[in-house]
Amino acid sequence: MISVTTRRRWTPILVGLATALALGAGGAVWWIGKQTYERTDNAFVEADKVAVASLVDGYVSEVLVEDNQPVQRGQLLVRIDAASIRARLAEMEANAQALEAGVAQVEDKARLAQAMIAEKAAGVDSARAAAQMANADSTRYGALARQGWVSSQRAQTVRTAQDQASAAVAQAQAMLEAERRTAQALGSARAQTQAQAQAARAAVDQARIDLSRTEIRAPVAGVVGARGVRLGQYVRPGAALMSIVPLGEAFVVANFKETQVSRLRIGQPVRIHADAFGKQAIEGRIESFAPATGSEFAMIPVENAVGNFTKIAQRVPVKIRSQPLAGALRPGLSVQVRVDVTRNTGPSFAEAGLTPAQYARRGVGR
């Protein structure tokens, strides 16, 4: 048997050895984990939530969804009373029809003016022909009068007819010019009426668009949240009615220190733990790196050009996409992530900013 004295002598030694072994084992596990993984608990679930707003004003006649209800893209969410818009559409259509009739009337007048121009042009040709004949008669009778073959009275009558024929040509030309100016004025009136008719048709199209917007549909598939619209409420354009959160496309943004990102690569596997899921882990992969640190996107950026500068490790947002249980992730949840940095997959943090051509020339990822 071991004496009490011997046991007392060996007990501190054994305790010291056990402590040393435990510290050594713990240190080894920590060292291996430090070399294999990068961790952070500064990570949150996010999603590209969409705010649903009205594009027209009016009273809400129907609300067809409830809080936290899943919806599909294109599903009808809210209907706004469209009576006033229908009345405005009918007025716009009547105005457009009247202007289109006005365009047709102006075109009929323009065609009539072209016919009148042709008629007046023929009148000018006829007057010119008569004037030429009168000139010839005046020349012939003038010669005969000088030779005494006809009386001077007869020659005077022929010269008068010549003057009348010349005046008739001038009158016909004036009437032709008046018809041409009338046709030109009708052309301007037609262009103006056509522009008015086009504006009226555009107003009709806008009224039809406004009528279609009285039915507000889901722009994306997701779950309804922050529903503030109620039956009978008067809404205005731009007023937020609800939000739709596409839970199936939720992702994690992990903010790693700048001292950690050197070993991160796109495509590396990530294990995600959330308090909301207990011990259940979610697998994911690094999808991309933010183009700047989080402080650069702050509303009031940090000013480092000061005399009392203290170096603080900045955080770089890293986007992590998870497929399994992605629909269970809720934006705003805090999570802990662990990245397996032993996987040499895609571009590193330093290479992620390169263009595909630059990345290919470096020969990485092959």
QUIJO-V52385 format. One record per pair of residues at least 12 apart in sequence whose ideal C-beta (glycine too) atoms are under 10 Angstrom apart, sorted by sequence separation. I is the first residue (numbers start at 1). J is the second residue. D is the distance in whole Angstrom. If there is no record, write none. Layout:
I/J/D  I/J/D
This chain:
64/76/5  65/77/5  143/155/9  228/240/7  229/241/4  270/282/9  271/283/6  272/284/6  302/314/9  347/359/6  52/65/10  64/77/6  65/78/8  141/154/6  142/155/6  145/158/9  216/229/9  228/241/6  229/242/6  270/283/7  271/284/8  322/335/10  346/359/9  351/364/6  62/76/8  63/77/8  64/78/7  141/155/5  144/158/10  145/159/10  226/240/8  227/241/7  228/242/7  269/283/7  270/284/4  351/365/8  62/77/9  63/78/6  64/79/7  140/155/10  141/156/9  226/241/9  227/242/4  228/243/9  269/284/8  270/285/6  320/335/9  322/337/10  347/362/9  62/78/7  63/79/8  141/157/8  142/158/8  226/242/6  227/243/8  254/270/8  268/284/10  269/285/6  270/286/6  348/364/8  61/78/9  62/79/4  138/155/8  141/158/4  142/159/8  224/241/10  225/242/7  226/243/5  227/244/10  268/285/7  269/286/8  270/287/10  295/312/9  320/337/6  347/364/7  348/365/9  60/78/6  61/79/5  62/80/9  137/155/10  140/158/8  141/159/8  224/242/6  225/243/5  226/244/10  252/270/8  254/272/9  267/285/6  268/286/5  296/314/9  346/364/9  347/365/6  52/71/10  60/79/7  61/80/6  62/81/9  138/157/10  139/158/9  216/235/9  224/243/8  225/244/7  226/245/9  266/285/8  267/286/6  295/314/6  318/337/8  320/339/8  346/365/6  60/80/6  61/81/5  137/157/10  138/158/5  141/161/10  142/162/10  223/243/9  224/244/6  225/245/5  252/272/6  266/286/5  267/287/8  293/313/10  294/314/7  295/315/8  297/317/8  344/364/9  345/365/8  58/79/10  59/80/7  60/81/8  61/82/8  137/158/5  138/159/5  141/162/10  222/243/9  223/244/7  224/245/8  265/286/7  266/287/7  293/314/4  294/315/5  318/339/8  344/365/9  58/80/4  59/81/5  61/83/9  136/158/10  137/159/9  138/160/9  222/244/4  223/245/5  225/247/10  252/274/9  264/286/6  266/288/7  292/314/9  293/315/6  294/316/7  57/80/8  58/81/5  135/158/10  138/161/8  139/162/9  221/244/8  222/245/5  223/246/8  266/289/7  293/316/6  294/317/6  54/78/8  56/80/6  58/82/7  59/83/9  134/158/7  137/161/7  138/162/4  213/237/9  218/242/9  220/244/6  222/246/4  223/247/6  265/289/10  292/316/8  293/317/8  52/77/6  55/80/10  58/83/9  59/84/10  134/159/9  137/162/7  138/163/9  216/241/7  219/244/7  220/245/9  221/246/6  222/247/6  223/248/9  264/289/8  290/315/9  291/316/10  292/317/9  52/78/8  54/80/7  56/82/9  58/84/7  134/160/9  135/161/10  136/162/9  216/242/9  218/244/6  220/246/5  221/247/9  222/248/8  290/316/6  291/317/9  57/84/9  58/85/7  134/161/5  135/162/6  138/165/9  210/237/10  219/246/10  221/248/7  222/249/8  289/316/7  290/317/4  56/84/10  57/85/10  133/161/9  134/162/4  137/165/9  220/248/10  221/249/9  222/250/10  261/289/7  289/317/8  290/318/7  56/85/7  133/162/9  134/163/8  220/249/8  288/317/9  289/318/6  290/319/7  131/161/10  132/162/10  134/164/7  135/165/8  252/282/9  254/284/10  288/318/8  289/319/8  130/161/9  131/162/7  134/165/4  135/166/8  287/318/8  288/319/5  318/349/8  130/162/10  131/163/10  133/165/7  134/166/8  252/284/7  254/286/9  286/318/6  287/319/5  288/320/9  131/164/9  132/165/8  251/284/8  256/289/9  286/319/7  287/320/6  288/321/9  316/349/7  130/164/9  131/165/4  134/168/9  252/286/10  286/320/6  287/321/4  130/165/5  131/166/5  134/169/10  252/287/9  255/290/9  258/293/7  284/319/10  285/320/7  286/321/8  287/322/10  129/165/9  130/166/10  131/167/9  251/287/7  284/320/5  285/321/6  128/165/9  131/168/7  132/169/10  251/288/10  253/290/8  284/321/6  285/322/8  127/165/7  128/166/10  130/168/7  131/169/5  255/293/9  282/320/10  284/322/4  285/323/9  127/166/9  130/169/8  131/170/10  255/294/6  283/322/7  284/323/8  127/167/9  128/168/9  129/169/9  282/322/5  283/323/8  284/324/8  127/168/4  128/169/5  131/172/10  253/294/9  282/323/9  283/324/6  284/325/10  126/168/9  127/169/4  130/172/10  282/324/6  283/325/9  284/326/9  126/169/9  127/170/8  281/324/10  282/325/5  124/168/10  125/169/10  127/171/7  128/172/8  281/325/10  282/326/8  123/168/9  124/169/7  127/172/4  128/173/9  280/325/8  284/329/10  123/169/10  124/170/10  126/172/7  127/173/8  282/328/8  124/171/9  125/172/8  282/329/8  123/171/9  124/172/4  127/175/10  270/318/9  272/320/7  277/325/8  280/328/9  123/172/5  124/173/5  122/172/9  123/173/9  124/174/10  268/318/10  270/320/5  272/322/6  121/172/9  124/175/8  270/321/9  274/325/9  277/328/7  284/335/10  286/337/9  120/172/7  121/173/10  123/175/7  124/176/5  264/316/9  266/318/9  268/320/10  270/322/8  272/324/10  276/328/8  277/329/9  120/173/9  123/176/7  124/177/10  260/313/9  261/314/10  266/319/10  272/325/9  276/329/9  282/335/8  284/337/8  286/339/7  120/174/9  121/175/10  122/176/9  258/312/10  259/313/6  261/315/9  264/318/7  274/328/9  276/330/7  285/339/9  120/175/5  121/176/6  257/312/10  258/313/6  259/314/9  260/315/9  261/316/5  274/329/8  281/336/10  282/337/10  284/339/10  119/175/9  120/176/4  257/313/4  258/314/5  260/316/8  274/330/9  277/333/9  119/176/9  120/177/9  256/313/10  257/314/7  258/315/7  261/318/7  272/329/9  276/333/6  281/338/9  286/343/10  117/175/10  118/176/10  120/178/8  121/179/9  256/314/10  257/315/6  258/316/6  260/318/9  275/333/8  276/334/9  277/335/9  285/343/10  288/346/10  289/347/9  116/175/9  117/176/7  120/179/5  121/180/9  255/314/9  256/315/7  257/316/8  274/333/6  275/334/7  276/335/9  286/345/8  287/346/10  288/347/10  289/348/9  116/176/9  117/177/10  119/179/8  120/180/8  255/315/4  256/316/6  274/334/8  275/335/8  285/345/8  286/346/8  289/349/5  117/178/10  118/179/9  254/315/9  255/316/7  256/317/8  274/335/4  275/336/9  285/346/9  289/350/10  291/352/9  116/178/9  117/179/5  254/316/9  255/317/6  256/318/6  273/335/6  274/336/8  289/351/10  290/352/10  291/353/7  116/179/5  117/180/6  254/317/7  255/318/8  272/335/5  273/336/5  274/337/10  286/349/10  289/352/5  115/179/9  116/180/10  253/317/5  254/318/5  272/336/7  273/337/8  288/352/7  289/353/8  114/179/9  117/182/9  253/318/7  254/319/8  271/336/9  272/337/5  273/338/8  113/179/6  114/180/10  116/182/8  117/183/6  252/318/9  253/319/6  254/320/6  271/337/7  272/338/8  286/352/10  113/180/9  116/183/8  252/319/8  253/320/7  270/337/5  271/338/5  113/181/10  251/319/6  252/320/4  270/338/7  271/339/8  113/182/5  114/183/6  251/320/6  252/321/8  269/338/9  270/339/5  271/340/8  112/182/10  113/183/4  251/321/5  252/322/7  269/339/8  270/340/8  112/183/9  113/184/9  250/321/9  251/322/7  268/339/5  269/340/5  110/182/9  111/183/10  113/185/9  114/186/9  249/321/9  250/322/8  268/340/6  269/341/10  109/182/9  110/183/6  113/186/5  268/341/7  269/342/10  109/183/9  110/184/10  112/186/9  113/187/9  252/326/10  265/339/9  268/342/9  269/343/6  110/185/10  111/186/9  248/323/10  250/325/10  251/326/8  264/339/6  268/343/5  109/185/10  110/186/5  250/326/6  263/339/8  265/341/8  267/343/7  268/344/9  269/345/9  109/186/5  110/187/7  249/326/7  250/327/8  252/329/7  264/341/7  267/344/9  268/345/6  108/186/10  248/326/6  249/327/9  250/328/9  251/329/8  261/339/10  263/341/4  265/343/7  267/345/3  268/346/8  107/186/9  110/189/9  247/326/7  248/327/5  250/329/4  260/339/9  262/341/9  263/342/9  265/344/7  266/345/7  267/346/4  106/186/6  109/189/8  110/190/6  246/326/10  247/327/5  248/328/10  249/329/10  250/330/7  251/331/9  265/345/5  266/346/4  267/347/9  268/348/10  106/187/9  109/190/8  246/327/9  247/328/8  248/329/9  250/331/6  252/333/9  254/335/8  256/337/9  260/341/9  265/346/5  266/347/5  106/188/10  247/329/7  253/335/10  254/336/9  255/337/10  265/347/7  266/348/8  106/189/5  107/190/6  247/330/7  250/333/9  252/335/6  254/337/5  256/339/8  265/348/5  266/349/9  105/189/10  106/190/4  247/331/8  253/337/10  254/338/10  264/348/7  265/349/8  105/190/10  106/191/9  245/330/8  246/331/10  252/337/7  254/339/8  263/348/8  264/349/5  266/351/9  103/189/10  106/192/9  107/193/9  245/331/6  262/348/7  263/349/9  265/351/8  266/352/6  102/189/9  103/190/7  106/193/5  107/194/9  245/332/10  261/348/8  262/349/6  265/352/9  102/190/9  103/191/10  105/193/8  106/194/8  261/349/4  262/350/8  264/352/9  103/192/10  104/193/9  260/349/9  261/350/9  102/192/10  103/193/5  102/193/5  103/194/5  258/349/9  261/352/10  101/193/10  102/194/9  103/195/10  100/193/9  103/196/8  104/197/10  256/349/9  99/193/7  100/194/9  102/196/8  103/197/5  99/194/9  102/197/7  103/198/10  99/195/9  100/196/10  101/197/9  99/196/5  100/197/5  98/196/10  99/197/4  100/198/10  267/365/9  98/197/9  99/198/9  265/364/10  266/365/9  96/196/9  97/197/9  99/199/8  100/200/8  265/365/9  95/196/9  96/197/7  99/200/5  100/201/8  95/197/9  96/198/9  98/200/8  99/201/9  96/199/9  97/200/8  95/199/10  96/200/4  97/201/10  223/327/9  95/200/5  96/201/5  222/327/10  225/330/10  94/200/9  95/201/10  96/202/9  225/331/9  93/200/9  96/203/7  97/204/9  223/330/9  92/200/7  93/201/9  95/203/7  96/204/5  92/201/9  95/204/8  96/205/10  92/202/9  93/203/9  94/204/10  92/203/5  93/204/5  91/203/9  92/204/5  91/204/10  92/205/9  89/203/9  90/204/10  92/206/8  93/207/8  88/203/9  89/204/7  92/207/5  93/208/9  88/204/10  89/205/10  91/207/8  92/208/9  89/206/9  90/207/9  88/206/10  89/207/4  88/207/5  89/208/6  87/207/10  86/207/9  89/210/8  85/207/7  88/210/8  89/211/6  85/208/9  88/211/9  85/209/10  86/210/10  85/210/5  86/211/7  84/210/10  85/211/5  85/212/10  82/210/9  85/213/9  86/214/9  82/211/6  85/214/6  80/210/10  82/212/9  84/214/10  82/213/9  83/214/10  82/214/4  80/213/8  81/214/7  82/215/8  80/214/4  79/214/6  80/215/8  78/214/9  79/215/6  80/216/7  78/215/8  79/216/7  77/215/9  78/216/4  76/215/6  77/216/5  78/217/9  76/216/8  77/217/6  76/217/6  77/218/6  75/217/6  76/218/8  77/219/10  74/217/5  75/218/5  73/217/8  74/218/6  72/217/10  73/218/6  74/219/9  71/217/9  72/218/7  73/219/7  74/220/10  75/221/8  71/218/5  73/220/6  74/221/9  77/224/8  72/220/9  73/221/5  71/220/9  72/221/5  73/222/9  75/224/10  78/227/10  80/229/10  71/221/7  72/222/9  77/227/9  64/215/10  70/221/8  71/222/7  78/229/6  81/232/10  58/210/10  64/216/9  70/222/7  71/223/7  77/229/8  56/209/9  57/210/10  61/214/8  62/215/9  63/216/10  64/217/10  65/218/8  70/223/5  71/224/6  78/231/9  80/233/10  81/234/10  55/209/9  56/210/5  60/214/10  69/223/7  70/224/8  80/234/10  55/210/8  56/211/9  58/213/10  68/223/6  69/224/5  78/233/10  80/235/7  56/212/10  58/214/7  60/216/9  67/223/9  68/224/6  69/225/10  55/212/10  56/213/5  67/224/6  68/225/7  78/235/8  55/213/5  56/214/6  65/223/10  66/224/7  67/225/7  69/227/9  54/213/8  55/214/9  65/224/5  67/226/9  68/227/9  54/214/9  56/216/9  67/227/5  55/216/8  66/227/8  80/241/10  54/216/6  65/227/7  53/216/8  78/241/6  52/216/6  63/227/8  65/229/9  77/241/8  78/242/8  52/217/9  77/242/7  52/218/7  63/229/6  52/219/7  63/230/7  77/244/9  50/218/8  51/219/10  52/220/10  63/231/5  50/219/5  60/229/6  62/231/7  63/232/10  75/244/10  50/220/5  60/230/7  61/231/8  63/233/9  49/220/9  60/231/6  61/232/8  71/242/10  73/244/9  48/220/8  50/222/7  52/224/9  59/231/9  60/232/6  49/222/8  59/232/6  60/233/5  69/242/10  71/244/7  73/246/9  48/222/9  49/223/10  52/226/10  59/233/7  60/234/8  70/244/10  47/222/8  51/226/8  52/227/9  54/229/8  58/233/10  59/234/5  60/235/6  67/242/9  47/223/10  49/225/7  53/229/10  58/234/7  59/235/8  49/226/9  52/229/9  57/234/7  58/235/7  65/242/8  68/245/10  70/247/8  57/235/6  58/236/9  63/241/9  70/248/10  56/235/8  57/236/5  58/237/10  63/242/9  65/244/9  55/235/10  56/236/9  57/237/6  54/235/5  56/237/6  57/238/10  60/241/8  53/235/9  54/236/7  55/237/5  57/239/9  53/236/9  54/237/6  55/238/8  53/237/8  54/238/7  53/238/6  54/239/6  53/239/6  54/240/9  51/238/10  53/240/5  54/241/6  52/240/7  53/241/6  51/240/5  52/241/5  53/242/9  51/241/8  52/242/5  51/242/8  52/243/7  50/242/10  51/243/5  52/244/6  50/243/7  51/244/8  49/243/5  50/244/5  49/244/7  50/245/8  48/244/10  49/245/5  50/246/8  47/244/10  48/245/9  49/246/7  47/245/5  48/246/6  49/247/10  47/246/6  47/247/7  47/248/9  48/249/7  49/250/10  45/247/10  47/249/6  48/250/9  47/250/4  48/251/9  46/250/7  47/251/7  45/250/6  46/251/6  45/251/7  46/252/7  45/252/6  46/253/5  44/252/7  45/253/8  43/252/6  44/253/6  43/253/7  44/254/8  42/253/9  43/254/4  44/255/8  42/254/7  43/255/7  41/254/9  42/255/4  43/256/9  40/254/5  41/255/10  42/256/8  39/254/9  40/255/7  42/257/9  38/254/9  40/256/5  39/256/9  40/257/8  38/256/7  38/257/9  40/260/7  38/259/10  39/260/9  38/260/5  38/261/8  38/262/10  38/263/6  37/263/10  38/264/6  43/270/10  45/272/9  35/263/9  43/272/8  45/274/8  38/268/9  43/273/10  43/274/9  45/276/9  38/270/10  39/271/10  41/273/9  37/270/10  37/271/9  39/273/10  42/294/9  70/327/10  46/317/10  42/315/7  44/317/10  46/319/9  43/317/9  40/315/9  42/317/10  43/318/9  45/320/10  43/320/8  45/322/9  40/318/9  47/326/10  38/318/10  45/326/10  47/329/8  49/331/7  45/328/10  46/329/9  47/330/8  48/331/9  45/329/5  47/331/4  45/330/6  46/331/5  47/332/9  45/331/5  46/332/8  44/331/8  45/332/6  46/333/10  44/332/7  45/333/4  44/333/7  45/334/8  43/333/9  44/334/6  45/335/6  43/334/7  44/335/7  42/334/8  43/335/5  41/334/7  42/335/10  43/336/7  41/335/8  42/336/9  43/337/5  40/335/10  41/336/5  42/337/9  40/336/7  41/337/8  39/336/7  40/337/6  39/337/7  40/338/9  38/337/9  39/338/5  40/339/9  37/337/10  38/338/7  39/339/8  37/338/5  38/339/5  36/338/9  37/339/6  38/340/9  36/339/10  37/340/6  38/341/5  36/340/7  37/341/7  33/338/9  36/341/7  37/342/9  35/341/8  36/342/6  34/341/10  35/342/8
